[in-house]
Amino acid sequence: MKLKYEVKSKNLCANCASKIEEALIKEDSIDKASLSFMTEKLKLEVSDDADIDQITKLANQIADKIEPGTSLTAI
């Protein structure tokens, strides 16, 4: 299943985007992550039985931990 998010951050850079991607991919239910700091979009590929609300919450926690103030909104 594919999920898309709009990323809101005042200081997101390429390095932070890469760190967020790497942290997301380490999660069991996330197969692929692609975050573009230029377009401020995050695309995730997750297992079909994944809990979307839990994935969204987890992705927000990871993004905010790596780059404080960053939030993700499903689109």
N, C-alpha and C positions, 0 to 999 in steps of 0.2 A: 504494500500500500504506500502511496506517495502522499506526503504532507508538505504544505508550503506555509511559510511564515513571513510576515513583514518584521524587519528588525528595526528597533528604535534605539539609537545610542548616539551620544554626543562625541564620543572619542574612539569609536571602533576603527581599528587599523587592520591591515593585512595580517600582521603577526597575531593579533588577538583573534581574528576570524579563523586562522589556521589552528590556534590552540582550542577554540570552541569546537571546531570540526573534529579534531583528534579526541577530545573528551567525549563527545557525543557518540562517536563510532565505538568507543570502548563499552558502551552500554549494550546489554544482551539483545534487547528488542530493536535496536537501531542498526540497520545493515549498511547504510550509506548516508553521508551528510555533506552538503555543499553550501557554504556560506559565502556570499559575495558582499564584501563591504562597500563596493561601489554602487550596487543596485539596492543594497540593504534588504536582501532576500535570503532566506534559508530554505533549502529543500532537503527533506529527509525521506529515506526509504526505510520502512519499518515492516516487521513481520505482520502478516494478515490478522493475527489474533492479538495484536498489541492494543493496549488501552490508550486511546488517543489523548484523553484528559491527563493521564499519568505521564505520557511522553511530553506533552506540552508543559506540564509543571516541571518535569525534570530538565527539559531543554532551557526553560527560563532560569532555573536555579544555576545550571552550569554557566550560562551566558553571563548572568549577573555576578557570579563568583569570579570569573576570569576578567570581565570588564564591567565593574560596578556601574549600575544605572542602565544597563542594557535590558530591554524587554522584547519579547516575541509575541506577535499576535497572529493567529491563524487567518489565512486568506483562502 
